[in-house]
Amino acid sequence: MLGHRPVWFDGNAIETPVYERSRLAPSHAFDGPALVVQMDSTTAVAPGWHACVDAHENLVLEPAGA
């Protein structure tokens, strides 16, 4: 993790963990809120969502509890 930064979700600033995409290995998983940063994009994982890295290193997002 690279640290935390305030991110606005639904009108509220929430201290949000920031992950570097290249450091996420298969089976790495976390719940939102979170930011995933890489050279060419940033992915926001909203509160109530779950992120995991699959065997092919895809970042898969789905509603938490799904």
Sequence and secondary structure as in RCSB ss.txt:
>XXXX:A:sequence
MLGHRPVWFDGNAIETPVYERSRLAPSHAFDGPALVVQMDSTTAVAPGWHACVDAHENLVLEPAGA
>XXXX:A:secstr
  EEEEEEETTEEEEEEEEEGGG  TT EEESSEEEEETTEEEEE TTEEEEE TT  EEEEETT 
